[in-house]
Structures are given as structure tokens and as C-alpha cells.
Amino acid sequence: MTPDVTAFFDNATNTISFVVKDPTGASCAIIDSVLDFDYSSGRTDTKSADEIVAHVQANNLKVDWILESHVHADHLSAAPYLQDKVGGKIGIGKNITLIQDTFGKVFNEGTEFQRDGSQFDKLFEEGDSFMIGQMRGDVLHTPGHTPACMTYVIGDAAFVGDTLFMPDFGTARCDFPGGSSETLYQSIQKILTLPDATRIFVGHDYKAPGRDEYAWETTVGEQKAKNVHVGDGADKDSFVQMRDARDATLSMPKLIIPSLQVNMRAGNMPEPDADGDVFLKVPVDKL
């Protein structure tokens, strides 16, 4: 099948969220949603998520799934808000438990924070499948950027999260805890075994030098031929050397501290205190 794909670009975080619709019916999935967050004031907003809600409602869509490609470090997920507004089950890769264990310690979450992935409705693993109406989705485990990264192959489309970017921009960083450039290379090779005509939808775009417009759709064939990091048969050793050297020059994403605390909870905020107030922690010299 060829799913109908509608993209929503968030300028603040360069994130692309997708609504993926069964072409034979009204069922759809939402992939990698965004909750707006102003770090300087600590205020949230649902403007980006409300655009998706409006699209779903205007087209009388039925949301079967709200999918996360991984635990994002650069934006907060709006999954619980969307679930409340339009329904759907929240899914992520089963290695979310590794992320929860690692960052549960970083943020000193204590024993009350569950590290078993139970905040999500479904934990996917390699080879799993799911249905969006009459359309089947298949799950590929594609770690490297994080241990829990998943690629969702739905019909002729693959939603790769941060694993691959547009061919002129390359690939994701691998220097977060649990990341690995060698593992990322292997994951990308798995994606590139899909048919050349497979549409690839990337989770971020930053406009490579010389390109005037944001873009988020390419193909397996274009990635194999043109990706500046892994295209044209680039070997693993040269990729690992390049990726590790490049990552050493990168600063942390500006929203990494709130994003990790929220996203490892399936988009939920930490439990409020006795007065009903919610707080996020800032670990010192930990990241």
C-alpha cells in the first residue's frame, strides 16, 4: 500500500511530525509529535499538537497509533495530549527501558519512577507488526543514535526518526549515552536493504548548505546514491571515524534536559508535588 502522509514542520525544533493514513479508510497513525516548550519561562503550549488535532478532526480520521521513533532529546512529545484529544495507543521500542534506567539515574528519579516502559501502551521489538486500519506496519530496530530507535515501515514508506537525514545532510549523532556510530552504520545498512523506491521520511531537517527549502521526503535509492555520510558504498570504518569526530564538535541540544525527563515518561510530566506544582530537574555536570 501507499499510505497518505501529511507532514507538520515545527520551526522551533526543526522536527517533522507525520500523520500516516490508510488510503482505503479513515484510520491513521501520528508519528513523533511535538509539545511546544519555552525553556526560559518553563511554559508549555499545544499549538503544534493542535494543528494535528485539527487535521484529524477536519478529515474525520480515526487515530489507531501515536508512535515515537525514539526518546527525543531535542523536543518534548505531545503524545498524552494527543491521546486525550483524538485517541490512539502510544508505542515505542522496548529498549526504552534502557533509556529509563540510564536517565532515571542521571535525574535522580528514585524508586517511584518506573523503569519498565509501563508508561507506554506498546513496546515494539524487531519483527513486530501493527495495523493502521487495513494497512500493515512493520517494525525495524535501528539503534545507534539511541538504543531504542525504531524505524516504522508502513506500506511503501519508512519513518526513520533521527537515524537518517536528507541525503545532503547525512546521519544522526551518536554521542548520547548508549549511542554508537558503529551500531548506527549497521542500522542504516538495514534500512538501505529496503526496495530503492521506498519513501523515507526523516524526523528533522536543518537545510543543508545550498538548499533553500526544508525537506523531509527522500527514497532508499537516493540515500544509497547520495547520502553524504553513507552513500555511494561508504565503508564502516570511514563512517565511524567521520561520525565520532563530528560528534565531538557538537553541543548538547538546548531542550535535552526537559525533553529526556518528559519523553522517557511517554510525554508525561513528572508527578506534581503536594501543592500540585510540577518541576523538572537540572543535573549539574552530568551531561
N, C-alpha and C positions, 0 to 999 in steps of 0.2 A: 504493500500500500504506500501511497504518497500522502503523508499527513499534511494538513493545513497548518502552517506555522506563522504565528503573529509575534513579532518582537517588540519589546519595550526597553528603550535605552535610558539608563539613569546617568545623567551628566555628572552628578556629584561623585560617583564611584566608578564610572566607565563600565558599569555592569549591564549585561543584556539579560533580561528575563524573557521567557518564552511561554506562550500558550500553544499547546500542540493538540490539534483537534482531529478526531476520527473523521475522514472525509465522507463516510457513509452515514453519519449520525451526528448527535449533538454532544457526545462525550469528549472530554478534553483532560489534559494534564497541564499543570503550571510548573515550570522549572526555574529554580534559582531566583526567587522573589527578593524584593528589597524593602526594608523598613527604613525610612529616612531618619537620620540621626545627626544632630548638631552637637559635636563634641564639646565646643566651647561653652554651651549652655546646658548640656545634658538633656536636651529636649528631643523627643521623638515626633515623627509626623507620618501620616499614612498616604501622602499624596501619590507616591509611586504605586503603592499597592492598590489604591482606589482606582487608578487607571485600568488595572487588570480586572478589578471587580466590575467596573462599568462595562468593559468589553464582554465579560462573561454574561452579565445580565442583559446587555443590549442584544446579544446574539442567542439568548436562551440556551446557554451551554450548561452541561452537567459536568462538574469537576469530579473526576474519579481519583486523581492523584495530585499531591503537591510534593514535588521531588526536589531534593537537594543533591547536587553533584558532589559536594564535599562540605566540610565545615569551613566556611569562608572566613578569611582574615581581613577582608577589606570592606565588607558591608554587613549589616545586620539582616537576618532573614525575617520576612513578614509572614512566615508560614502559619503561625497560630491565628493571626488576624484574618488571613485569607480563609482559613478553615472555618472560622466563626462566621464569616460573611457568605461563603459560597460552598462550603463543604469540602470533601476530599480527604484521603488518607495521606499522612506525611511519611515519606520514605527517604532513606539514606543508606549508605553502605554499612555493613555490620562492623567494620573496623572503627566506627565512631567510638566504640568502647576504648580503643587505644588513645584516641584524642581526649576522651573524657578523663582517662586515668592520668595522662600527661599534664593536661592543663587544670585538672582538679587540684593537682599538687601545686602548680605554678600560682594559682589564685587562692590557695589555702581554703578550699571549699568545705573541708570537714566531711564527716561521715554522712551527713544528711543529703549530700549531693550524690544521686545515684549514678553509677558508672557502668550501667548495664545496657544503655541505649533505650531504656524503657520510656523515655520522653517522646520517642518516635513511634508511629503506628506500625512501621515495617522496616526491618533491617535486611537489605539485599546483599546477596553474595554472587560471585561469579556463576553464570549459568542460569540464574533465576530469570523468570519471565513474569509479565504482568499484562493486564488488559486495560485498554482505554476504549470502552465500548466494544466494537468488533475488531479493533486494531491491537496487535500484539507488540509489546515492547520487550526487548532483551537486555540483560544487564552484563556489562563488562567491568571487571575490577581493573582500574587503571591507575595504580598508586604511583608515587614519585614526588608530585607536588605535596601531597599529604598521604598518609597511609590509607585513608578512607575514600579516596577519589574514585568515582564511578562514571562510566560512560553509558548513557541510555540510548540504545539503538531502537528506534521506533519507525517501522516501515523502512523507507529509503533514507532516513535521516538519523544522524548520530549527534547527540548533545554531549560535548566533551568537557564542559566546565572550563577549568583553567589548564587542562593538560596541554592542549594546543591552542595557539592564537592564529590569527590570519597568517597566510604564508609569508607576507613581507615583515611580520613582527616576530614570528618564531614560536617559542615554547615558554612554559611556566617556570618560575623559580623553584628551587628545591631545597632551600636553606632553612625552612621551618623545621621544628622538631619532628622527627620521623620521616622527613623528606630524603630523597636520594636521586641524584642525577642519573645513576646507572639504572635504577628502577624505572625512572621516567622514560628513559630511552626504550626500555623493553616494553613499557605500556604503549608508547607511541607506535612501536612496530606492530603491536596487536591491533591497534586502530587502523593502521595502514594496510592490514590484510583484508579489510572490508572492500567490496567492489569499488572500483575507481569512481563510479557515478554516484556513490553515496554522498548525500549532502552532509556537510559538517557545519554545525552551529557552535560557535565559540562563546564563552561566558563573559569575555571582556574584550574591549578594543581600545587602543590608545593612538590610532592613526600613525602608522609608520612614517618616517621622513619621506616627503614627496607625495604623500597621499592626502587629499583634501577632505575626504568624507569618511565618517565612521562606517565600518563594515563588520559583518558577523557571520556571513554565509560563504562557504567555500566547498570544495569537494575533496574526497580522498585522493583523486588523481592530481589535483592541483597541489595538495600538500606534499605528495610524493615527489613531484617535479620541482616545486618552487619554494618550499619552506626553507627559510634562510638558516635554520639550525639543523634540520634533519632531512631536508630534501636532497634529491639527486644522489641518493645512496650514501649519505654521510655515515661514517662508521662510529661505533660506540665510544671508542677511546677519545676521538677528537671531540665528540659531543660532550662527554663528561668533563674534559679539560676546559672547553669553552664555557659550559654551564656553570661549573664551580667558580671559575674566575669571574664570570659576570655577576653571579650571586654575591660574591664578596664585596661588590661595589654598591649593592642596593641597600637602601634604608628600609626600616620596617614600615608597613602600611599605616597610614595615620589613624585608621579605625581598628587596628588589630586588637587593642585591649578590650574595648566594649564588644567587638564582634565575636571574639572567641568565647567570652563568658555567656553571651546570649545564644550563639549558634550551637554550642555544644549542649544546650538545653532545648533544642528544636525550635529556636526562635523565641523562647520564653525568657522573661527577665528573672533574675534571682528572686527568691522569696522575699516579700516585704518584711520590714521589722514590725514591732508591736504597734507602732503608730500608722502602719500602712505605707511607709515610705520605702522606696526601692533604691538600692545603692550598688554601684559597680566598683570593683577594687582596681587599684593601680599598683601592680607589683613593682618593686624597685630593684633594678639590676638583675632582672630575671629573664628578660627577652633581649 
